[in-house]
Amino acid sequence: MLRLTLAQMRRSLGRLTAAAIAIAIGTGFVAATLLTGNVITRSSYDSVTATFARADLVVDGDVTGQLDAIRAVDGVAAADPITWSGIELRHGGQRSWQVVVPVASAPSLSTLTVPTGDAPTRDDEIALPADAAERIDAEVGDTVSVSYWTYDESTGDSTEEKADLLVTGLTADPGGAWTGYGGAAMATLDSVVTWSGGGEDALGSDGALVATATGAAPGDVRAALTAAVPDADVLTRDQAAEAKIEELGGGENFLIAAVLGFAAISLVVAALVIANTFQVIVAQRTRTLALLRCVGAVRGQLRRSVLLEAGILGLGASVLGVLLGTGVAQGALSVLRNVQDDMPLPRYVPMSVAVVVAPVVVGVIVTVLAALVPARAATQVSPVAALRPMDAPAVASRAGRVRLVLALLLGVGGTAGLALAVVGSLVTRTATELWLALGILCGAVSFVGVLVGAVFWVPRAVGLVGRLLGRSGPAARLAAANTVRNPRRTAATSTALLIGVTLVALMSTGAASARASLGSELDEQYQVDIAITPASDDVLAADVLATVADVPGVAQAVDVPSMQVDVGGSWYTAHAMTDDVVSVLRDRTVADAVTSSSVVVPSAPADESGNDLARATVTGLDPATGEPLAGGATPELDVVVAPSAAFSDVFLDPRTFDSVAGGDVPTTTVWARIAPDADAVAVVDEVRESLGDESVIIESPVSSRVQYEQVIDTLLAIVVALLGVAVLIALVGVANTLSLSVIERRRESATLRAIGLTRRRLRISLATEGVLIAGVGAVLGAVIGVLYGWAGSAVVFGGLGSAELAVPWRDLAIILVVALAAGLLASVLPARSAVRTPPVAALAVD
């Protein structure tokens, strides 16, 4: 039987090559998706944990006074506190507020590098960011003046101090840890502690970074650290990254959910494409299988022969597909590394066992299963009956009724499960991975139901459109008649493109919805593009607002009424939510929560018993003395916890704010919004440059937002590449089925020519038929794909509360044009061969 199988494979090399291409593309698609998922996860984790440098472990929690105990743990090579300070730099007539971090005790614990000059080693030295040095016109070797504030707890007074420092080098921020502050300077730990005003007692209040010794097992070191600092969490960098992404996603790791969603969809789609293509190939050999039975082969032998053939073909093509997918992913990564300069991308795609094993297993199993179905059907009938053409199942027949019932059960049941997954994700907003798994399973089941029942409804849809086209001439009427005369062939041909187009439309819709959803989430998390506050003075200079507003790329800049308030015993900065303030926000979530009878706080204040307060008294405070403002009202307001974690301040209705302030308040805050078409990072740099002679703190979450957008853009760029592969899958599928269909009908075409049909009309008829079947399949696939894409997006992003559904009209238009072109090419080229064959010779073809 092995010799027979190999001989059949050699004789059917052309047909098997088409199937092998589909299998290789399908498995390559899965491999590329898994690989790019690894790249996205790794680069995203590196981006959000840039402030942790390359630390092996992160101690999350207050470890004040416990740094020595951490350093004494076996396996700890170095440990540094997470701390930073802010100082004002002055040089000549220029000044700039700057974040400064301490020199790390180990290279892996440093977020900064010093490409020019040297790192500081003494308390009177500093290394500056290149941009900050340029703003204040300072170079390596120059002396700059710094000013900072110290606080005397005994008197409650703050004093401005000054010092002169030698610039020893220029820092770089390769991971983008401090881009929100325009980079960071570097100084000794003692200097940073002095400038922070917190003293040695504050070291470790924000946690610590740990580098493990060479050869030490990270798990053992982590366990020992957990025992040494039981009140803090000891995390790996990846665990810290997961926590940060879940914080951004409201408790859900939307990044992992999105990557898993694309990977799972790729597995399902590859299975469908391979199954459809291979079933067409095996179905064409029904006569051969019947002849083998006529000469003595038993059913079991034929079934084993087909399965062995499928296994050999599936294994070889799947291995080729993994190599193809790996090459595509590595090529895309190389291109992205050159394009995304600010995105920390790995040099090589991260390989894993799943990347190699999963596509090969899927390719082999699906190919074998795809071959089993038609082989079983061929061996279930008598050899003589198998030699006759197979008709489409009729609804009135037993097989037709079973097929119809099965299609309805799968379609309706799968759709109901998919709807449950969507509703569950939107309502609970938790367990995204669970709802995603249910949604993918039920979506696949429903789509299988659509394909099983395609033989019933696809020919009817094609026939309906064909009757409309039939009015244009006899060739079109002939094409329309041919499409409904063999429903099985029409369904097989249209389904090939239906699968590919559904995939493309699904992923394109999912990608567009992902950008809209994640953009909405980023708007909620990063609502203000640029925030400017005083660095050393109590108020901003009068011309700060005008200066910022004149910067090219700034769409709008506003003064934000602000003051210090006491809310239930906690001190906050309060802002009035005026119309101007609302107009510069990227999201209205917080603004909509503000009412005249409430105060919006980042977290509810607690009473003496630790219970959250439902109502609290709001009192305006003098920032210098901390005493209540004279003439200010002290209303008791409802406490509303902000629906977004974007702000650590509180917000009041403008009228309530005015009553609490008791009069005019000085300008202490300016917010600005950047135009949508502007280069956000360049605009922020221009704002810093324009305010170089002002004593201000410029904070811009735009840089952090841009990093997350780059993650999204990277994901979408890879999806676009995968969509190209998906289009190729669709082209192979429709070319296989349409070409085989036209070849099957060469005798029929010859008969038409013999009774007077010209070559030109035969070409038009076959081309019209191909375009008709492909067009209907493409339209149906586009509609189904959009619906599936919406459902998937709702499941993945429903947990974030920001599921935005989008329709990629441009992509859908391209899909339809490509589909029509595929139908035209797949039918015209075989038709060219058919019309060149003399009618007598074509009638003799077996």
C-alpha positions in Angstrom: 0.0 0.0 0.0 3.0 2.3 0.7 4.2 1.8 -2.9 0.7 2.5 -4.2 0.5 5.7 -2.1 3.8 7.0 -3.3 2.9 6.1 -6.9 -0.4 8.0 -6.6 1.4 11.0 -5.2 3.9 11.0 -8.1 1.0 10.8 -10.6 -0.9 13.6 -8.8 2.1 15.8 -8.2 0.4 18.8 -9.8 -2.7 18.6 -7.8 -0.8 17.8 -4.6 1.5 20.8 -5.2 -1.5 23.1 -5.0 -2.6 21.4 -1.7 0.9 21.6 -0.4 1.0 25.3 -1.1 -2.2 25.9 0.8 -0.9 23.8 3.8 2.4 25.6 3.8 0.8 29.0 3.7 -1.7 28.0 6.4 0.9 26.7 8.8 3.3 29.5 7.9 0.5 31.9 8.9 0.1 30.2 12.2 3.9 30.3 12.8 4.2 33.9 11.8 1.3 34.9 14.1 2.8 33.0 17.1 6.2 34.5 16.5 5.0 38.1 16.1 2.9 37.5 19.3 6.1 36.7 21.1 7.8 39.8 19.6 4.9 42.1 20.6 4.7 40.7 24.1 8.5 41.0 24.7 8.8 44.5 23.2 5.7 45.7 25.1 7.0 44.3 28.4 10.4 45.9 27.8 8.7 49.2 27.1 6.4 49.4 30.1 9.2 48.2 32.5 11.8 50.6 31.1 12.1 52.3 34.6 13.2 48.9 36.0 16.2 48.8 33.7 17.4 45.2 33.3 16.8 44.2 36.9 16.3 40.5 37.5 13.8 41.2 40.3 11.6 44.1 41.4 10.7 44.6 45.0 7.3 46.3 44.9 6.4 48.0 48.1 7.8 50.2 50.9 11.1 48.8 51.9 12.4 51.8 53.8 15.2 50.8 56.1 15.4 47.3 54.6 17.9 47.9 51.8 20.8 46.4 53.8 18.7 43.3 54.5 17.9 43.0 50.8 21.6 43.3 49.8 22.5 40.7 52.4 20.3 38.0 50.9 22.3 35.1 49.3 22.4 35.5 45.5 21.8 39.2 45.5 24.7 40.9 43.6 23.3 44.5 43.9 20.2 46.3 45.0 19.2 50.0 44.5 16.2 51.9 45.8 13.7 53.2 43.3 14.0 56.9 43.7 14.4 60.1 41.8 14.3 63.9 42.4 13.6 67.1 40.5 15.9 70.1 40.3 16.1 73.3 38.4 19.2 73.7 36.1 20.6 77.1 35.4 23.4 78.0 32.9 23.9 81.5 31.7 20.4 83.0 31.1 18.8 79.6 30.5 17.1 77.4 33.0 15.2 74.1 32.9 13.5 71.8 35.4 15.0 68.3 35.2 14.4 64.8 36.6 17.5 63.3 38.1 18.2 59.7 39.1 21.0 58.2 41.1 24.0 56.4 39.5 23.2 52.7 39.7 25.4 50.3 41.7 25.3 47.8 38.8 25.0 48.4 35.0 21.8 46.2 34.8 20.1 48.5 37.3 20.7 51.7 35.4 17.9 53.1 33.2 20.4 55.5 31.6 23.6 55.2 29.6 26.4 57.8 29.3 27.5 57.7 25.6 29.4 61.0 26.0 31.7 61.7 28.9 31.6 59.8 32.2 29.0 59.1 34.9 29.2 61.2 38.1 31.4 59.8 40.9 31.2 62.8 43.3 28.4 64.8 44.9 29.4 67.9 43.0 29.1 66.3 39.6 26.1 65.6 37.3 25.5 64.1 33.8 22.8 65.8 31.8 20.4 64.6 29.0 21.6 65.8 25.6 18.4 67.7 25.0 18.5 69.5 28.3 22.2 70.4 27.9 21.4 71.9 24.5 18.4 73.8 25.9 20.6 75.5 28.6 23.6 75.7 26.2 25.8 73.5 28.5 28.6 71.1 27.4 30.7 68.5 29.1 33.2 70.3 31.4 30.9 73.3 32.1 29.6 74.2 35.5 25.9 74.5 36.0 23.9 75.8 38.9 21.1 73.8 40.5 18.4 74.9 42.9 16.2 72.6 45.1 14.0 72.9 48.1 14.6 71.5 51.6 11.9 71.1 54.3 12.5 71.7 58.0 10.0 69.5 59.9 10.6 71.3 63.2 9.5 74.7 61.8 7.5 73.6 58.8 9.5 76.0 56.6 10.8 75.3 53.1 14.1 76.8 52.0 15.5 77.1 48.5 19.1 75.8 48.3 21.6 76.2 45.4 24.8 74.3 44.3 27.3 74.4 41.5 27.9 71.1 39.7 30.4 69.9 37.1 28.9 68.4 33.9 30.8 65.1 33.5 28.8 63.6 30.7 25.6 63.4 28.6 23.0 60.7 29.3 20.8 58.7 26.9 17.5 56.9 27.7 17.6 53.9 25.4 14.4 52.3 26.9 12.4 55.5 27.0 12.0 55.3 30.8 12.0 59.1 31.3 10.7 60.4 28.0 7.7 61.9 29.7 10.1 64.3 31.5 12.3 65.0 28.5 15.0 62.5 29.7 16.8 62.3 33.0 20.0 63.5 34.5 22.3 61.4 36.6 24.0 62.2 40.0 25.2 60.3 43.0 22.7 58.7 45.4 23.6 61.1 48.2 22.9 64.1 45.9 19.6 62.8 44.8 18.5 62.1 48.4 19.6 65.6 49.4 17.7 67.2 46.5 14.6 65.2 47.1 14.2 66.6 50.6 13.1 63.2 51.9 16.3 62.3 53.5 17.8 58.8 54.1 14.6 57.7 55.8 12.6 57.9 52.6 15.0 55.5 50.6 13.1 52.5 49.5 9.6 53.9 49.9 8.9 53.1 46.2 10.6 49.7 46.2 13.9 48.5 45.0 15.6 46.9 42.0 17.7 43.7 42.4 20.4 42.1 40.3 21.1 38.5 41.1 24.6 37.0 41.2 26.0 35.0 38.4 24.9 31.4 38.8 22.2 32.1 41.4 18.8 30.7 40.7 16.3 33.6 40.4 13.5 31.5 42.0 15.6 30.8 45.1 16.7 34.4 45.4 13.1 35.5 45.0 12.0 33.2 47.7 14.7 34.4 50.0 13.8 38.1 49.3 10.1 37.4 50.0 11.2 36.0 53.4 13.5 39.0 54.1 10.8 41.7 53.2 7.4 40.0 53.8 5.5 43.2 53.5 6.5 43.8 49.8 5.9 41.8 46.6 9.0 40.4 44.9 8.3 40.2 41.1 10.2 39.3 38.0 10.3 42.0 35.3 7.7 40.2 33.3 5.4 40.0 36.3 5.9 43.7 36.9 5.1 44.3 33.2 1.9 42.3 33.5 0.9 44.3 36.5 1.5 47.6 34.7 -0.4 46.5 31.6 -3.3 45.2 33.7 -3.3 48.5 35.5 -3.6 50.3 32.2 -6.4 47.8 31.1 -8.4 48.1 34.3 -7.3 44.7 35.7 -7.1 42.9 32.3 -4.0 42.1 30.2 -5.5 43.3 26.9 -2.2 42.8 25.1 -2.0 39.1 25.9 -5.7 38.8 25.0 -5.2 40.5 21.7 -2.2 38.3 20.8 -3.9 35.1 21.9 -7.0 36.1 19.9 -5.0 36.6 16.6 -3.1 33.3 17.2 -6.2 31.3 17.9 -8.0 32.8 14.9 -5.0 31.9 12.7 -5.2 28.3 13.9 -8.9 28.1 13.0 -8.4 29.7 9.7 -5.5 27.6 8.7 -7.5 24.5 9.6 -10.4 25.7 7.4 -8.2 26.6 4.4 -6.3 23.3 4.5 -9.4 21.3 4.9 -11.2 23.0 2.0 -8.3 22.8 -0.4 -7.4 19.2 0.4 -11.0 18.0 0.2 -11.3 19.5 -3.3 -8.1 17.6 -4.3 -9.3 14.3 -2.9 -12.8 14.7 -4.3 -11.3 14.9 -7.8 -9.9 11.4 -7.3 -13.2 9.8 -6.4 -13.2 8.0 -9.8 -9.6 6.7 -9.2 -10.6 5.3 -5.7 -13.6 3.7 -7.3 -11.5 2.0 -10.0 -9.1 0.7 -7.3 -12.1 -0.9 -5.6 -13.2 -2.4 -8.8 -9.8 -4.2 -9.2 -9.9 -5.6 -5.6 -8.8 -3.0 -3.2 -10.9 -3.1 0.1 -12.2 0.0 1.8 -9.7 -0.1 4.7 -6.8 -0.2 2.2 -8.0 2.8 0.3 -8.7 4.7 3.5 -5.2 4.0 4.9 -3.7 4.9 1.6 -5.4 8.3 1.5 -4.6 9.0 5.2 -0.9 8.0 4.7 -0.7 10.3 1.6 -2.3 13.1 3.6 0.1 12.6 6.5 3.2 12.6 4.3 2.0 15.7 2.5 0.9 17.5 5.7 4.2 16.9 7.5 6.4 18.0 4.6 4.3 21.1 3.8 3.9 22.0 7.5 7.7 22.0 8.1 8.1 24.1 5.0 5.3 26.4 6.3 7.1 26.9 9.7 10.3 27.9 7.8 8.3 30.2 5.6 6.5 31.8 8.6 9.7 32.3 10.5 11.3 34.0 7.6 8.4 36.3 7.1 8.3 37.2 10.8 12.1 37.8 10.9 11.9 39.9 7.8 9.1 42.0 9.2 11.0 42.4 12.5 14.1 43.6 10.7 12.1 46.2 8.8 10.3 47.4 12.0 13.6 47.7 13.8 14.7 50.2 11.2 11.4 52.1 11.2 10.5 52.1 14.9 13.6 53.7 16.3 12.0 54.4 19.7 10.5 51.0 20.2 12.6 48.4 22.0 12.4 45.5 19.6 14.5 42.4 19.8 17.0 41.6 17.1 15.7 38.1 16.4 12.2 36.6 16.7 11.9 34.8 20.1 11.6 31.1 19.2 9.7 28.6 21.4 8.5 25.0 21.3 4.9 26.1 20.6 6.0 28.1 17.5 7.5 25.0 15.9 5.2 22.2 17.2 1.8 23.9 17.0 1.8 24.7 13.2 3.2 21.3 12.3 0.6 19.4 14.4 -2.2 21.6 13.1 -1.1 21.1 9.5 -0.8 17.3 9.8 -4.0 16.7 11.8 -6.1 19.0 9.6 -4.7 17.5 6.4 -5.5 14.0 7.6 -9.0 14.9 8.7 -9.6 16.8 5.4 -8.6 13.7 3.5 -10.7 11.4 5.7 -14.0 12.9 4.9 -14.1 12.6 1.1 -12.2 9.3 1.3 -14.8 7.8 3.6 -17.6 9.1 1.3 -16.0 7.5 -1.7 -15.5 4.1 0.0 -19.1 4.1 1.4 -20.7 3.7 -2.1 -20.4 0.9 -4.6 -17.6 1.1 -7.1 -20.0 1.4 -10.1 -22.0 4.2 -8.3 -18.7 6.0 -7.4 -17.8 6.1 -11.1 -20.9 8.3 -11.7 -20.7 12.1 -11.1 -21.8 13.1 -7.5 -24.9 15.2 -7.3 -25.5 17.8 -4.6 -27.4 16.6 -1.6 -31.1 17.4 -1.7 -32.9 18.7 1.3 -35.5 16.1 0.8 -33.0 13.2 0.9 -31.8 11.6 4.1 -28.2 12.8 3.6 -29.5 16.3 2.8 -31.7 16.5 5.9 -28.8 15.3 8.1 -26.5 17.9 6.6 -29.1 20.7 7.0 -29.8 19.8 10.6 -26.1 19.6 11.4 -25.5 23.0 9.7 -28.3 24.6 11.7 -27.2 23.1 15.0 -23.6 24.2 14.5 -24.5 27.6 13.1 -27.2 28.5 15.6 -25.5 26.9 18.6 -22.1 28.5 17.8 -23.7 31.9 17.2 -25.5 31.7 20.6 -22.3 30.8 22.3 -20.4 33.7 20.6 -23.2 36.1 21.7 -22.9 34.8 25.2 -19.1 35.4 25.2 -19.6 39.0 23.9 -22.3 39.7 26.5 -20.3 38.1 29.3 -17.2 40.1 28.5 -19.1 43.4 28.3 -21.1 42.8 31.5 -18.4 41.2 33.8 -15.3 43.0 32.4 -13.2 40.3 33.9 -11.8 36.9 32.9 -11.1 38.1 29.4 -9.1 35.0 28.5 -12.0 32.8 29.4 -14.5 34.7 27.4 -12.0 34.9 24.5 -11.6 31.1 24.5 -15.4 30.6 24.5 -15.8 33.2 21.8 -13.2 31.6 19.5 -14.5 28.1 20.0 -18.1 29.1 19.4 -17.2 31.4 16.5 -15.3 28.5 14.9 -18.3 26.2 15.4 -20.7 28.7 13.9 -18.4 29.2 10.9 -18.2 25.4 10.3 -22.0 25.4 10.4 -21.9 28.1 7.7 -19.6 26.0 5.6 -21.5 22.8 6.1 -24.7 24.4 4.9 -23.0 26.3 2.1 -24.2 23.8 -0.5 -27.8 24.9 0.3 -27.6 28.6 0.6 -24.5 29.7 -1.5 -25.9 28.4 -4.9 -29.2 30.2 -4.1 -27.4 33.5 -3.4 -25.3 33.0 -6.6 -28.4 32.2 -8.6 -30.2 35.3 -7.3 -27.4 37.6 -8.4 -27.0 35.6 -11.6 -30.6 36.2 -12.6 -29.9 39.9 -12.3 -26.8 39.7 -14.4 -28.6 37.4 -17.0 -30.4 40.4 -18.4 -27.1 41.7 -19.9 -26.8 39.1 -22.6 -26.8 35.4 -23.6 -23.3 34.8 -22.3 -24.3 36.1 -18.9 -27.5 34.0 -18.9 -25.5 30.9 -19.7 -23.1 31.7 -16.9 -26.0 32.2 -14.4 -27.5 28.9 -15.5 -24.2 27.0 -15.1 -23.8 28.3 -11.5 -27.1 26.7 -10.3 -26.9 23.6 -12.4 -24.2 22.0 -10.2 -24.8 23.4 -6.7 -22.0 21.3 -5.2 -19.4 22.7 -7.5 -20.7 26.2 -7.1 -20.6 25.9 -3.3 -17.1 24.5 -3.3 -15.8 27.2 -5.6 -17.4 30.1 -3.7 -16.6 28.6 -0.3 -12.9 28.6 -1.1 -13.0 32.4 -1.5 -15.5 32.8 1.3 -13.0 31.4 3.8 -10.1 33.6 2.6 -12.2 36.8 2.5 -13.8 36.1 5.9 -10.3 35.8 7.3 -9.1 39.0 5.7 -12.3 40.9 6.7 -12.2 39.5 10.2 -8.6 40.5 10.9 -8.9 43.8 9.1 -12.0 44.6 11.2 -10.3 43.4 14.3 -7.2 45.5 13.6 -9.3 48.6 13.0 -11.4 48.0 16.1 -8.3 47.3 18.1 -6.8 50.6 17.1 -10.0 52.5 17.9 -10.5 50.6 21.2 -6.9 51.0 22.4 -6.9 54.6 21.3 -10.0 55.2 23.4 -8.3 53.5 26.4 -5.2 55.6 25.9 -7.3 58.7 25.7 -8.8 57.8 29.1 -5.5 57.0 30.7 -3.5 59.9 29.2 -6.1 62.7 29.0 -3.7 65.7 29.0 -1.0 66.0 26.4 1.2 68.6 28.2 0.9 69.9 31.8 3.0 72.9 33.0 3.4 73.9 36.6 5.8 76.2 38.5 9.2 74.7 39.5 10.3 77.2 42.1 7.7 80.0 42.1 4.2 79.9 43.5 2.6 81.0 40.2 3.3 80.8 36.5 4.6 83.8 34.5 1.8 85.6 32.7 3.3 84.8 29.2 3.6 81.0 29.7 0.1 80.4 28.3 0.7 82.5 25.2 4.1 81.0 24.6 2.8 77.5 24.7 -0.2 78.4 22.5 2.1 79.8 19.8 4.1 76.6 19.5 3.4 75.0 16.1 1.5 71.8 16.6 -0.3 72.9 19.8 -4.0 72.8 19.0 -5.1 74.5 22.3 -3.6 75.7 25.6 -5.7 76.8 28.6 -5.2 78.1 32.1 -6.5 75.5 34.6 -8.0 77.0 37.8 -6.2 75.1 40.5 -5.8 75.3 44.3 -4.8 73.1 47.3 -7.8 71.5 49.1 -8.5 69.3 52.0 -11.0 66.5 51.2 -12.0 64.5 54.3 -8.6 64.9 55.9 -6.5 64.3 52.7 -4.6 67.0 50.9 -5.0 67.2 47.1 -4.6 69.6 44.2 -8.1 70.6 43.0 -9.0 71.8 39.5 -12.1 73.4 38.2 -13.7 71.5 35.3 -14.5 74.5 33.2 -15.5 74.3 29.5 -12.0 75.4 28.5 -10.4 72.6 30.6 -12.8 70.0 29.2 -12.0 71.1 25.6 -8.3 70.1 26.0 -9.0 66.7 27.5 -8.8 63.7 25.2 -11.6 61.9 27.1 -14.7 63.1 28.9 -14.9 60.3 31.4 -13.8 62.4 34.4 -15.5 65.5 33.2 -18.9 63.7 33.0 -18.5 62.5 36.6 -18.3 66.1 37.9 -21.5 67.6 39.3 -22.3 70.7 41.4 -22.9 68.4 44.4 -19.9 66.1 44.2 -16.1 66.1 44.3 -14.3 63.6 42.0 -11.3 62.0 43.8 -8.7 59.5 42.6 -9.5 57.2 45.6 -12.1 57.6 48.4 -10.9 59.1 51.6 -11.4 57.1 54.8 -12.7 57.9 58.2 -10.9 57.1 61.5 -12.2 53.5 61.3 -10.8 53.0 57.8 -14.2 53.1 56.1 -14.6 54.9 52.8 -16.4 58.2 53.1 -19.5 58.7 51.0 -19.6 62.4 51.7 -16.7 64.7 52.7 -16.1 68.3 53.6 -14.0 70.2 51.0 -11.8 73.1 52.4 -9.5 75.3 50.3 -6.0 75.7 51.7 -3.3 78.3 51.6 -0.3 76.5 49.9 2.2 78.4 51.9 0.7 77.9 55.4 -1.7 75.0 55.0 -4.4 77.1 56.7 -8.0 77.3 55.4 -8.5 80.1 52.8 -10.1 83.2 54.2 -13.6 83.7 52.8 -13.7 80.2 51.3 -16.8 78.0 51.7 -16.5 74.5 53.2 -19.3 72.5 51.5 -20.0 68.8 52.2 -20.1 67.0 48.9 -20.7 63.5 47.6 -17.5 61.7 47.1 -17.2 60.2 43.6 -14.2 58.0 42.8 -12.8 58.9 39.3 -13.8 56.3 36.7 -10.3 56.7 35.2 -6.9 56.4 36.9 -5.5 59.2 34.6 -5.3 61.8 37.4 -4.1 61.9 41.0 -5.9 65.2 41.6 -9.5 66.1 42.4 -12.0 67.9 40.3 -14.9 70.3 41.2 -17.7 72.0 39.4 -16.6 75.6 38.4 -19.2 77.2 40.7 -18.3 75.0 43.6 -14.6 75.6 43.0 -15.1 79.4 43.1 -17.1 79.2 46.4 -14.4 77.1 48.0 -11.6 79.4 46.7 -13.4 82.5 48.0 -11.9 84.6 45.3 -9.6 84.6 42.4 -6.8 82.0 42.3 -3.3 82.6 40.7 -2.4 80.7 37.6 -0.4 77.6 38.6 -1.3 75.2 35.9 -1.5 75.2 32.1 -2.7 72.3 30.0 -2.2 71.9 26.3 -3.5 69.6 23.6 -1.5 68.6 20.6 -3.0 68.6 17.1 -3.9 65.2 15.8 -1.7 65.5 12.7 1.4 66.9 14.6 4.5 65.0 15.7 3.7 64.8 19.4 7.2 64.2 20.6 8.6 67.0 18.5 5.9 69.4 19.8 6.8 68.6 23.4 10.4 69.2 22.7 9.5 72.6 21.1 7.5 73.5 24.2 10.5 72.7 26.4 12.7 74.8 24.1 10.3 77.8 24.1 10.1 77.8 27.9 13.8 77.4 28.4 14.1 80.6 30.4 11.1 79.9 32.6 11.1 78.1 36.0 8.5 75.5 35.1 8.0 71.7 35.3 6.8 70.3 32.0 5.2 66.9 32.2 4.0 65.1 29.1 2.4 61.7 29.1 2.4 62.0 25.3 5.8 60.2 25.2 4.3 57.3 27.2 1.2 57.4 25.0 3.4 57.3 21.9 5.2 54.2 23.2 1.9 52.4 23.7 0.7 53.6 20.2 3.9 52.2 18.8 3.1 48.9 20.3 -0.3 49.1 18.7 1.2 50.2 15.4 3.7 47.4 15.5 0.9 44.9 16.1 -1.2 46.4 13.2 1.8 46.5 10.9 2.4 42.8 11.4 -1.3 42.1 11.0 -1.2 43.9 7.6 1.7 41.6 6.6 -0.4 38.6 7.7 -3.4 39.9 5.7 -1.2 39.7 2.6 -0.6 36.1 3.4 -4.3 35.6 3.9 -5.1 37.1 0.5 -2.6 34.7 -1.0 -4.4 31.8 0.8 -7.7 33.0 -0.8 -6.1 33.3 -4.2 -4.8 29.7 -4.0 -8.1 28.4 -2.8 -10.2 30.0 -5.5 -7.7 29.2 -8.2 -7.7 25.5 -7.2 -11.5 25.1 -7.2 -12.3 27.3 -10.2 -9.5 25.8 -12.3 -10.6 22.3 -11.5 -14.2 23.2 -12.2 -13.4 24.6 -15.7 -11.2 21.6 -16.5 -14.0 19.2 -15.5 -16.4 20.9 -17.9 -14.2 20.8 -21.0 -16.5 18.2 -22.6 -19.5 20.5 -21.8 -17.7 23.5 -23.3 -16.9 21.5 -26.4 -20.6 20.6 -26.8 -21.6 24.3 -26.6 -19.0 25.1 -29.2 -20.2 22.3 -31.4 -23.7 23.7 -31.5 -22.5 27.2 -32.4 -21.2 29.1 -29.4 -18.2 31.2 -30.4 -14.9 31.2 -28.6 -15.4 34.8 -27.5 -18.8 34.1 -26.0 -17.5 31.0 -24.3 -14.7 33.0 -22.7 -17.2 35.7 -21.6 -19.5 33.0 -20.2 -16.7 31.3 -18.2 -15.3 34.6 -17.0 -18.7 35.9 -16.0 -19.3 32.7 -14.1 -16.0 32.9 -12.3 -16.5 36.6 -11.4 -20.1 35.9 -10.3 -19.2 33.0 -8.0 -16.1 34.8 -6.6 -18.0 38.1 -6.2 -20.8 36.5 -4.2 -18.4 34.6 -2.1 -16.4 37.8 -1.4 -19.4 39.9 -0.4 -20.7 37.1 1.9 -17.2 36.6 3.3 -16.8 40.3 3.9 -20.1 40.6 5.8 -19.4 37.5 7.9 -15.9 38.6 8.6 -17.0 42.1 9.8 -19.5 40.5 12.1 -16.9 38.1 13.5 -14.4 40.9 13.8 -16.8 43.0 15.8 -17.6 40.1 18.1 -13.9 39.3 18.7 -13.2 43.0 19.4 -16.1 43.2 21.8 -14.8 40.2 23.7 -11.2 41.3 23.9 -11.8 44.9 24.7 -15.1 44.7 26.5 -13.2 44.1 29.7 -11.6 47.5 29.2 -14.9 49.2 28.9 -13.8 50.8 25.7 -14.8 48.4 22.9 -15.0 50.6 19.8 -16.3 48.8 16.7 -14.9 50.1 13.3 -15.5 49.1 9.7 -12.3 49.2 7.5 -14.1 50.4 4.3 -10.9 50.8 2.3 -9.7 47.3 3.2 -13.1 45.8 2.3 -13.0 47.6 -1.1 -9.6 46.2 -1.8 -10.7 42.7 -0.8 -13.6 42.8 -3.2 -11.5 44.1 -6.1 -8.9 41.3 -5.4 -11.6 38.7 -5.1 -13.2 39.7 -8.4 -9.8 39.7 -10.1 -9.1 36.2 -8.6 -12.3 34.9 -10.0 -11.6 36.4 -13.4 -8.0 35.0 -13.6 -8.9 31.6 -12.3 -11.6 31.1 -14.9 -10.2 32.9 -17.9 -6.9 31.1 -18.0 -8.4 27.5 -18.1 -11.0 28.8 -20.5 -8.3 29.9 -22.8 -7.1 26.3 -23.0 -10.7 25.0 -23.4 -11.5 27.2 -26.4 -8.3 26.3 -28.2 -9.1 22.6 -28.0 -11.2 21.4 -31.1 -14.7 20.4 -30.1 -14.1 16.8 -31.4 -10.9 16.4 -29.4 -12.5 17.9 -26.3 -15.5 15.5 -26.6 -13.0 12.6 -26.5 -11.5 13.7 -23.2 -12.2 11.2 -20.4 
